[in-house]
Amino acid sequence: MSNTSNFRQAFREARNNELLGPNVIAKALPYVGGGLVLTALGTYGGLGIIRNSPGLFFPTFLGAIVLELILFFVAQNVASNGNKAVALPLLGIYSLLSGYTLSGLVFVALRTPGVGIQGIGIAAISCGITFIAARKIGSNLSEADGMALTKTLSLGLIALLVVCLVQFVFALFGVYTPTWLEIGISGLGVFLFIGASVVDFYILPRTYQDNEYLPAALSMYLTYINLFIFILRLLIALNGRD
């Protein structure tokens, strides 16, 4: 959920309400798609490690998270400065690491009755449907509605980030969230990232110029990866309840 910093920065820069890059989303989409393909490859590799060397996965998972966070800020800065030759491979590595850290959740989904591969497919298709709907809604938001929605979601995403960090720390010590609370948190995450996908289509053309498609692609990538994660978490919580 590193895109909360992206979100706040975009909110500040979009206050002029002028379209700086009317074509930036169209230019960013191929890179979003490429990042998602690399994420799938990283997930596949992580699943292989879990199945063949389970003792190796957890320490490499923690290392991947740390490296992913560092790489996010480095890649974001390089992309924002327009250094595409350096930004592209960094974003590619970031996408692979995202897939690797996602593989644990996918593994749990595959082993959860009622979720499995079909649940993963549902989560992916739901993201695609959200994209189609968000494009129509977000592109037609008024200035007042767009800025109000952006400000509200930025606060919600910060709160969600704090909750998820607390969950992660507790999980390291073997303390897990009760099922009813996990359902609530996951449902909130789905709701917030559906809203974030709408806001992307409003705020990105007002934040980035057409030649700044790489940072725009990173923002959209993070939105849909996080939406996928929370849909999958919700499915696991619903089907894994007692």
Phi, psi and omega in degrees: 000037181290350184284000175296323176292320174303317185296313181294320179295316179297322179299316180295319185283341183270003186294340179286346174062012178265145178281104178281324183224081182298339182250009187294324181292317178300321179287332182281332188303317178301326180284328173297313178299317178297320178296322179292324176296316178295325177297317178299320178295318178297322177294318179299318178295320178295321177297323177296319178295316181300317185283323186263328180220068185301327179293338180276339189292311187300311179297323178289330176297313179297317178297321180294323179296314180298313180296323180296317179296317178296314183295327179302310183291323178294312181296320179299316180294316180295317180295320180295332178277358175083012180274079187293327182297327178270323184296319184301308178296326177296317178294326177295316178295320178300318179296319178297316179296322177299318178295321180296315180289338178281341188296329178297316178295318179296321178298316177297318179299318181295331182266355182270120178302135181091350178249276176057202182294328180292325177293321176297319177296319178299317180297317180293316180295322178299322177296320178295317178297319178300318179302314182297314180292319183295324180298317181290316183287311184295325181290341183249011177292141173287166181298316182294315181293319181297314181289323179295316179295320180297315181294317180297315181293325180298320177293318179297320181291325176297315179297319179295321178299316179299315180299316182293325176295319177297317176303315183297316179297316178299319181297327178298333180259014176080014178257116185249151182291135175303151186302316183297324179286323177298320177298316180296315180294316181294319177297319177297318178299317177300313181300313183294320183280338168295316176297320179296325178293326175293314182297325179308316184286342174272314194271327185297316177294343178265354183251321186243144172282168184301329181275001179256046186285338181290311175297328175294319178297320179298318179297314180293320179302313181296322179300311186283330174295316180291325175297316178301315181299314184286329173296316180294319176300319180295318178297318179296316181295319181292320183272343181262002182291156180286000000 
